[in-house]
Amino acid sequence: MKLDIVSPEGVLFTGEIDSIIVPGINGAFEILNNHAPIVAILNKGDIRIKGANISIDEEVKDKFQITSGEAVLPINSGTVEMKNNQVIVLAE
């Protein structure tokens, strides 16, 4: 599925991923391929992006904690929308 993460500073990530875990207001939840359409508000916490070929642009790489197969982005708040295998995160 495709993921776009956008902040007031610009696009932080765009690419194909396997799954994403986001900090929802009622607790963290995971979105996988073919997930039902959803719109949710995000709390302060970590966004965890999982995938075999995660590529973070050099300009924003310092915002992420990157390990093998996973990238973690701390956020203060935001929203997430999943529809037609496309996830859009608006994060602060």
N, CA and C atoms as a LAMMPS dump frame, in Angstrom:
ITEM: TIMESTEP
0
ITEM: NUMBER OF ATOMS
276
ITEM: BOX BOUNDS ff ff ff
-5.0000000000000000e+02 5.0000000000000000e+02
-5.0000000000000000e+02 5.0000000000000000e+02
-5.0000000000000000e+02 5.0000000000000000e+02
ITEM: ATOMS id mol type element x y z
1 1 1 N 0.836 -1.175 0
2 1 2 C 0 0 0
3 1 3 C 0.882 1.239 0
4 2 1 N 0.32 2.347 -0.387
5 2 2 C 1.082 3.587 -0.505
6 2 3 C 0.861 4.434 0.739
7 3 1 N 1.929 5.067 1.201
8 3 2 C 1.877 5.943 2.364
9 3 3 C 2.433 7.303 2.015
10 4 1 N 1.728 8.344 2.454
11 4 2 C 2.217 9.72 2.39
12 4 3 C 2.113 10.302 3.784
13 5 1 N 3.216 10.852 4.294
14 5 2 C 3.199 11.565 5.565
15 5 3 C 3.552 13.016 5.267
16 6 1 N 2.643 13.914 5.655
17 6 2 C 2.82 15.337 5.381
18 6 3 C 2.769 16.093 6.7
19 7 1 N 3.664 17.069 6.857
20 7 2 C 3.678 17.927 8.036
21 7 3 C 3.64 19.378 7.562
22 8 1 N 3.515 20.327 8.479
23 8 2 C 3.573 21.727 8.061
24 8 3 C 4.883 22.087 7.356
25 9 1 N 5.939 21.319 7.627
26 9 2 C 7.243 21.56 7.001
27 9 3 C 7.319 21.022 5.572
28 10 1 N 6.425 20.102 5.211
29 10 2 C 6.441 19.506 3.883
30 10 3 C 6.232 18.007 3.943
31 11 1 N 6.536 17.341 2.843
32 11 2 C 6.375 15.892 2.754
33 11 3 C 7.535 15.219 3.487
34 12 1 N 7.202 14.372 4.47
35 12 2 C 8.227 13.656 5.224
36 12 3 C 8.494 12.278 4.657
37 13 1 N 7.465 11.664 4.085
38 13 2 C 7.642 10.315 3.531
39 13 3 C 6.605 10.08 2.448
40 14 1 N 7.021 9.407 1.405
41 14 2 C 6.097 8.9 0.401
42 14 3 C 6.693 7.618 -0.153
43 15 1 N 5.882 6.57 -0.219
44 15 2 C 6.391 5.308 -0.736
45 15 3 C 5.502 4.134 -0.393
46 16 1 N 5.905 2.972 -0.859
47 16 2 C 5.183 1.719 -0.619
48 16 3 C 5.639 1.124 0.707
49 17 1 N 4.67 0.641 1.498
50 17 2 C 4.974 0.049 2.795
51 17 3 C 4.186 -1.249 2.961
52 18 1 N 4.554 -2.026 3.996
53 18 2 C 3.822 -3.248 4.332
54 18 3 C 2.743 -2.972 5.375
55 19 1 N 3.072 -2.132 6.37
56 19 2 C 2.1 -1.783 7.408
57 19 3 C 2.548 -0.505 8.111
58 20 1 N 1.598 0.068 8.861
59 20 2 C 1.898 1.254 9.649
60 20 3 C 1.147 1.141 10.964
61 21 1 N 1.818 1.509 12.052
62 21 2 C 1.194 1.568 13.368
63 21 3 C 1.164 3.034 13.768
64 22 1 N -0.027 3.518 14.141
65 22 2 C -0.203 4.926 14.487
66 22 3 C -0.771 5.06 15.897
67 23 1 N -0.465 6.189 16.581
68 23 2 C -0.956 6.4 17.949
69 23 3 C -2.345 7.05 17.952
70 24 1 N -3.387 6.252 17.858
71 24 2 C -4.753 6.768 17.877
72 24 3 C -5.134 7.307 19.244
73 25 1 N -6.214 8.076 19.313
74 25 2 C -6.621 8.657 20.592
75 25 3 C -7.119 7.605 21.582
76 26 1 N -7.521 6.441 21.087
77 26 2 C -7.935 5.337 21.959
78 26 3 C -6.889 4.233 22.033
79 27 1 N -5.681 4.54 21.619
80 27 2 C -4.598 3.569 21.636
81 27 3 C -4.026 3.351 20.245
82 28 1 N -2.851 2.78 20.19
83 28 2 C -2.184 2.527 18.911
84 28 3 C -2.927 1.444 18.135
85 29 1 N -2.918 1.579 16.809
86 29 2 C -3.512 0.548 15.959
87 29 3 C -2.713 0.422 14.674
88 30 1 N -2.824 -0.754 14.067
89 30 2 C -2.061 -1.07 12.86
90 30 3 C -2.982 -1.07 11.649
91 31 1 N -2.451 -0.543 10.55
92 31 2 C -3.16 -0.556 9.275
93 31 3 C -2.357 -1.433 8.325
94 32 1 N -3.026 -2.43 7.755
95 32 2 C -2.405 -3.346 6.802
96 32 3 C -3.015 -3.15 5.422
97 33 1 N -2.432 -3.792 4.433
98 33 2 C -2.954 -3.765 3.075
99 33 3 C -4.42 -4.199 3.066
100 34 1 N -5.241 -3.559 2.259
101 34 2 C -6.676 -3.844 2.12
102 34 3 C -7.481 -3.578 3.386
103 35 1 N -6.986 -2.712 4.257
104 35 2 C -7.724 -2.321 5.462
105 35 3 C -8.991 -1.57 5.047
106 36 1 N -10.021 -1.684 5.834
107 36 2 C -11.256 -0.944 5.576
108 36 3 C -10.977 0.559 5.628
109 37 1 N -11.723 1.351 4.871
110 37 2 C -11.535 2.805 4.923
111 37 3 C -11.709 3.315 6.359
112 38 1 N -10.853 4.258 6.746
113 38 2 C -10.879 4.796 8.106
114 38 3 C -10.308 6.208 8.101
115 39 1 N -10.837 7.035 8.984
116 39 2 C -10.266 8.344 9.294
117 39 3 C -10.179 8.403 10.803
118 40 1 N -9.01 8.79 11.352
119 40 2 C -8.832 8.806 12.801
120 40 3 C -7.935 9.968 13.21
121 41 1 N -8.14 10.415 14.442
122 41 2 C -7.304 11.455 15.042
123 41 3 C -6.143 10.772 15.761
124 42 1 N -4.964 11.378 15.668
125 42 2 C -3.763 10.808 16.277
126 42 3 C -3.316 11.628 17.476
127 43 1 N -2.834 10.946 18.5
128 43 2 C -2.259 11.548 19.702
129 43 3 C -0.751 11.654 19.555
130 44 1 N -0.133 12.223 20.558
131 44 2 C 1.322 12.247 20.632
132 44 3 C 1.823 10.812 20.772
133 45 1 N 2.835 10.476 19.999
134 45 2 C 3.389 9.13 20.04
135 45 3 C 4.23 8.863 18.817
136 46 1 N 4.463 7.602 18.54
137 46 2 C 5.319 7.192 17.42
138 46 3 C 4.505 6.571 16.299
139 47 1 N 4.84 6.966 15.08
140 47 2 C 4.346 6.285 13.89
141 47 3 C 5.413 5.273 13.513
142 48 1 N 5.02 4.018 13.365
143 48 2 C 5.953 2.949 13.003
144 48 3 C 5.617 2.458 11.602
145 49 1 N 6.564 2.662 10.695
146 49 2 C 6.394 2.264 9.294
147 49 3 C 7.199 0.99 9.082
148 50 1 N 6.546 -0.033 8.553
149 50 2 C 7.233 -1.303 8.314
150 50 3 C 7.199 -1.642 6.831
151 51 1 N 8.327 -2.128 6.346
152 51 2 C 8.421 -2.519 4.95
153 51 3 C 9.832 -2.954 4.601
154 52 1 N 9.943 -3.72 3.559
155 52 2 C 11.242 -4.251 3.152
156 52 3 C 12.119 -3.193 2.498
157 53 1 N 11.513 -2.263 1.786
158 53 2 C 12.295 -1.283 1.025
159 53 3 C 11.951 0.154 1.416
160 54 1 N 12.001 0.456 2.701
161 54 2 C 11.701 1.81 3.158
162 54 3 C 12.873 2.721 2.821
163 55 1 N 12.571 3.817 2.147
164 55 2 C 13.598 4.778 1.759
165 55 3 C 13.184 6.169 2.232
166 56 1 N 14.004 6.755 3.106
167 56 2 C 13.731 8.079 3.66
168 56 3 C 14.657 9.089 2.979
169 57 1 N 14.096 10.207 2.529
170 57 2 C 14.907 11.248 1.905
171 57 3 C 15.918 11.809 2.903
172 58 1 N 17.097 12.155 2.409
173 58 2 C 18.182 12.673 3.252
174 58 3 C 17.783 13.941 4.006
175 59 1 N 16.944 14.798 3.39
176 59 2 C 16.576 16.075 4.014
177 59 3 C 15.79 15.888 5.306
178 60 1 N 15.062 14.776 5.434
179 60 2 C 14.218 14.546 6.609
180 60 3 C 14.64 13.327 7.421
181 61 1 N 15.736 12.709 7.05
182 61 2 C 16.183 11.475 7.707
183 61 3 C 16.417 11.658 9.207
184 62 1 N 16.802 12.867 9.629
185 62 2 C 17.073 13.119 11.042
186 62 3 C 15.811 13.097 11.907
187 63 1 N 14.635 13.167 11.31
188 63 2 C 13.367 13.126 12.045
189 63 3 C 12.949 11.69 12.383
190 64 1 N 13.543 10.711 11.713
191 64 2 C 13.181 9.302 11.864
192 64 3 C 14.237 8.544 12.649
193 65 1 N 13.793 7.493 13.34
194 65 2 C 14.694 6.497 13.914
195 65 3 C 14.561 5.284 13.007
196 66 1 N 15.65 4.895 12.361
197 66 2 C 15.577 3.853 11.349
198 66 3 C 16.316 2.604 11.825
199 67 1 N 15.607 1.465 11.747
200 67 2 C 16.217 0.171 12.032
201 67 3 C 15.925 -0.73 10.836
202 68 1 N 16.353 -1.941 10.905
203 68 2 C 16.153 -2.876 9.803
204 68 3 C 14.658 -3.139 9.591
205 69 1 N 14.134 -2.689 8.462
206 69 2 C 12.744 -2.958 8.112
207 69 3 C 11.72 -2.077 8.787
208 70 1 N 12.168 -1.066 9.564
209 70 2 C 11.215 -0.208 10.262
210 70 3 C 11.768 1.208 10.389
211 71 1 N 10.865 2.192 10.257
212 71 2 C 11.205 3.589 10.498
213 71 3 C 10.191 4.134 11.493
214 72 1 N 10.686 4.864 12.494
215 72 2 C 9.824 5.407 13.541
216 72 3 C 9.884 6.925 13.485
217 73 1 N 8.701 7.549 13.466
218 73 2 C 8.591 9.004 13.423
219 73 3 C 7.775 9.473 14.615
220 74 1 N 8.387 10.219 15.563
221 74 2 C 7.611 10.76 16.675
222 74 3 C 6.756 11.936 16.192
223 75 1 N 5.499 11.997 16.675
224 75 2 C 4.612 13.103 16.322
225 75 3 C 3.947 13.648 17.589
226 76 1 N 3.406 14.864 17.479
227 76 2 C 2.662 15.462 18.586
228 76 3 C 1.166 15.265 18.43
229 77 1 N 0.69 15.246 17.185
230 77 2 C -0.732 15.054 16.898
231 77 3 C -0.889 14.886 15.396
232 78 1 N -2.124 14.617 14.963
233 78 2 C -2.362 14.509 13.535
234 78 3 C -3.631 13.753 13.217
235 79 1 N -3.773 13.409 11.944
236 79 2 C -4.887 12.6 11.471
237 79 3 C -4.339 11.567 10.49
238 80 1 N -5.085 10.476 10.34
239 80 2 C -4.73 9.448 9.377
240 80 3 C -5.987 9.077 8.594
241 81 1 N -5.811 8.867 7.298
242 81 2 C -6.902 8.397 6.447
243 81 3 C -6.399 7.227 5.623
244 82 1 N -7.196 6.151 5.59
245 82 2 C -6.901 4.985 4.759
246 82 3 C -8.066 4.791 3.808
247 83 1 N -7.757 4.709 2.521
248 83 2 C -8.796 4.5 1.515
249 83 3 C -8.126 3.957 0.257
250 84 1 N -8.671 2.877 -0.282
251 84 2 C -8.156 2.287 -1.529
252 84 3 C -6.658 1.988 -1.465
253 85 1 N -6.21 1.413 -0.355
254 85 2 C -4.792 1.06 -0.158
255 85 3 C -3.848 2.252 -0.225
256 86 1 N -4.359 3.423 0.132
257 86 2 C -3.518 4.61 0.243
258 86 3 C -3.74 5.202 1.624
259 87 1 N -2.641 5.372 2.365
260 87 2 C -2.682 5.947 3.696
261 87 3 C -2.098 7.351 3.619
262 88 1 N -2.832 8.32 4.167
263 88 2 C -2.329 9.684 4.236
264 88 3 C -2.32 10.093 5.699
265 89 1 N -1.146 10.506 6.17
266 89 2 C -1.003 10.981 7.538
267 89 3 C -0.665 12.462 7.484
268 90 1 N -1.458 13.267 8.187
269 90 2 C -1.155 14.682 8.372
270 90 3 C -0.648 14.798 9.797
271 91 1 N 0.635 15.107 9.967
272 91 2 C 1.258 15.047 11.281
273 91 3 C 1.897 16.367 11.68
274 92 1 N 1.88 16.609 12.99
275 92 2 C 2.591 17.75 13.544
276 92 3 C 3.671 17.27 14.457
